[in-house]
Amino acid sequence: MEVKIFTKLLKPKRGFWPSSESATDDGLEAEVNLWLASKPDIKITKISQSQSGGSWFPSTLVISVWYQS
């Protein structure tokens, strides 16, 4: 079993109240999809996501992909 970890520091909110701007992952989804496309022969066993930070500081998003070659 192997694991690939993707991390991204997300842009902080510009104010206290949510704005009409749509949420973004700052390209993390595209990065994960590109990696998956380059590994067509692997078997994904688990994918997990976590996020830390937020409120007043930038959030860090972490995606872990567990797989077998």
Rosetta constraint file for C-alpha pairs under 8 A:
AtomPair CA 1 CA 66 HARMONIC 6.87 0.50
AtomPair CA 1 CA 67 HARMONIC 5.79 0.50
AtomPair CA 1 CA 68 HARMONIC 5.04 0.50
AtomPair CA 1 CA 69 HARMONIC 7.76 0.50
AtomPair CA 2 CA 66 HARMONIC 5.79 0.50
AtomPair CA 2 CA 67 HARMONIC 5.43 0.50
AtomPair CA 2 CA 68 HARMONIC 6.13 0.50
AtomPair CA 2 CA 69 HARMONIC 7.94 0.50
AtomPair CA 3 CA 64 HARMONIC 6.56 0.50
AtomPair CA 3 CA 65 HARMONIC 5.48 0.50
AtomPair CA 3 CA 66 HARMONIC 4.41 0.50
AtomPair CA 3 CA 67 HARMONIC 6.13 0.50
AtomPair CA 4 CA 64 HARMONIC 5.79 0.50
AtomPair CA 4 CA 65 HARMONIC 5.20 0.50
AtomPair CA 4 CA 66 HARMONIC 6.60 0.50
AtomPair CA 5 CA 62 HARMONIC 6.96 0.50
AtomPair CA 5 CA 63 HARMONIC 5.79 0.50
AtomPair CA 5 CA 64 HARMONIC 4.53 0.50
AtomPair CA 5 CA 65 HARMONIC 6.41 0.50
AtomPair CA 6 CA 28 HARMONIC 7.56 0.50
AtomPair CA 6 CA 32 HARMONIC 7.32 0.50
AtomPair CA 6 CA 62 HARMONIC 5.68 0.50
AtomPair CA 6 CA 63 HARMONIC 5.14 0.50
AtomPair CA 6 CA 64 HARMONIC 6.40 0.50
AtomPair CA 7 CA 28 HARMONIC 7.60 0.50
AtomPair CA 7 CA 60 HARMONIC 6.88 0.50
AtomPair CA 7 CA 61 HARMONIC 5.57 0.50
AtomPair CA 7 CA 62 HARMONIC 4.51 0.50
AtomPair CA 7 CA 63 HARMONIC 6.47 0.50
AtomPair CA 8 CA 25 HARMONIC 7.81 0.50
AtomPair CA 8 CA 26 HARMONIC 7.45 0.50
AtomPair CA 8 CA 28 HARMONIC 6.56 0.50
AtomPair CA 8 CA 60 HARMONIC 5.72 0.50
AtomPair CA 8 CA 61 HARMONIC 5.32 0.50
AtomPair CA 8 CA 62 HARMONIC 6.74 0.50
AtomPair CA 9 CA 58 HARMONIC 6.53 0.50
AtomPair CA 9 CA 59 HARMONIC 5.86 0.50
AtomPair CA 9 CA 60 HARMONIC 4.47 0.50
AtomPair CA 9 CA 61 HARMONIC 6.37 0.50
AtomPair CA 10 CA 25 HARMONIC 6.72 0.50
AtomPair CA 10 CA 26 HARMONIC 6.55 0.50
AtomPair CA 10 CA 58 HARMONIC 5.72 0.50
AtomPair CA 10 CA 59 HARMONIC 5.23 0.50
AtomPair CA 10 CA 60 HARMONIC 5.97 0.50
AtomPair CA 10 CA 61 HARMONIC 7.06 0.50
AtomPair CA 11 CA 26 HARMONIC 7.88 0.50
AtomPair CA 11 CA 58 HARMONIC 5.71 0.50
AtomPair CA 11 CA 59 HARMONIC 7.26 0.50
AtomPair CA 12 CA 54 HARMONIC 7.31 0.50
AtomPair CA 12 CA 56 HARMONIC 7.30 0.50
AtomPair CA 12 CA 57 HARMONIC 6.12 0.50
AtomPair CA 12 CA 58 HARMONIC 4.48 0.50
AtomPair CA 12 CA 59 HARMONIC 6.97 0.50
AtomPair CA 13 CA 18 HARMONIC 7.78 0.50
AtomPair CA 13 CA 55 HARMONIC 7.92 0.50
AtomPair CA 13 CA 56 HARMONIC 7.68 0.50
AtomPair CA 13 CA 58 HARMONIC 7.76 0.50
AtomPair CA 15 CA 19 HARMONIC 8.00 0.50
AtomPair CA 25 CA 29 HARMONIC 6.73 0.50
AtomPair CA 27 CA 31 HARMONIC 6.30 0.50
AtomPair CA 28 CA 32 HARMONIC 6.26 0.50
AtomPair CA 29 CA 33 HARMONIC 6.14 0.50
AtomPair CA 30 CA 34 HARMONIC 6.01 0.50
AtomPair CA 31 CA 35 HARMONIC 6.29 0.50
AtomPair CA 32 CA 36 HARMONIC 6.17 0.50
AtomPair CA 33 CA 37 HARMONIC 6.09 0.50
AtomPair CA 34 CA 38 HARMONIC 6.36 0.50
AtomPair CA 35 CA 39 HARMONIC 6.58 0.50
AtomPair CA 36 CA 40 HARMONIC 6.79 0.50
AtomPair CA 41 CA 69 HARMONIC 6.82 0.50
AtomPair CA 42 CA 67 HARMONIC 6.41 0.50
AtomPair CA 42 CA 68 HARMONIC 5.64 0.50
AtomPair CA 42 CA 69 HARMONIC 4.74 0.50
AtomPair CA 43 CA 67 HARMONIC 5.42 0.50
AtomPair CA 43 CA 68 HARMONIC 5.19 0.50
AtomPair CA 43 CA 69 HARMONIC 6.59 0.50
AtomPair CA 44 CA 65 HARMONIC 7.11 0.50
AtomPair CA 44 CA 66 HARMONIC 6.03 0.50
AtomPair CA 44 CA 67 HARMONIC 4.37 0.50
AtomPair CA 44 CA 68 HARMONIC 6.63 0.50
AtomPair CA 45 CA 65 HARMONIC 7.85 0.50
AtomPair CA 45 CA 66 HARMONIC 5.56 0.50
AtomPair CA 45 CA 67 HARMONIC 5.27 0.50
AtomPair CA 45 CA 68 HARMONIC 7.37 0.50
AtomPair CA 46 CA 65 HARMONIC 6.04 0.50
AtomPair CA 46 CA 66 HARMONIC 4.99 0.50
AtomPair CA 46 CA 67 HARMONIC 7.01 0.50
AtomPair CA 47 CA 63 HARMONIC 7.12 0.50
AtomPair CA 47 CA 64 HARMONIC 5.64 0.50
AtomPair CA 47 CA 65 HARMONIC 4.59 0.50
AtomPair CA 47 CA 66 HARMONIC 6.13 0.50
AtomPair CA 48 CA 63 HARMONIC 5.72 0.50
AtomPair CA 48 CA 64 HARMONIC 5.25 0.50
AtomPair CA 48 CA 65 HARMONIC 6.72 0.50
AtomPair CA 49 CA 61 HARMONIC 7.33 0.50
AtomPair CA 49 CA 62 HARMONIC 5.64 0.50
AtomPair CA 49 CA 63 HARMONIC 4.45 0.50
AtomPair CA 49 CA 64 HARMONIC 6.40 0.50
AtomPair CA 50 CA 61 HARMONIC 5.98 0.50
AtomPair CA 50 CA 62 HARMONIC 5.29 0.50
AtomPair CA 50 CA 63 HARMONIC 6.61 0.50
AtomPair CA 51 CA 59 HARMONIC 6.54 0.50
AtomPair CA 51 CA 60 HARMONIC 5.55 0.50
AtomPair CA 51 CA 61 HARMONIC 4.51 0.50
AtomPair CA 51 CA 62 HARMONIC 6.16 0.50
AtomPair CA 52 CA 59 HARMONIC 5.51 0.50
AtomPair CA 52 CA 60 HARMONIC 5.35 0.50
AtomPair CA 52 CA 61 HARMONIC 6.76 0.50
AtomPair CA 53 CA 57 HARMONIC 6.06 0.50
AtomPair CA 53 CA 58 HARMONIC 6.09 0.50
AtomPair CA 53 CA 59 HARMONIC 4.38 0.50
AtomPair CA 53 CA 60 HARMONIC 6.35 0.50
AtomPair CA 54 CA 58 HARMONIC 5.51 0.50
AtomPair CA 54 CA 59 HARMONIC 4.65 0.50
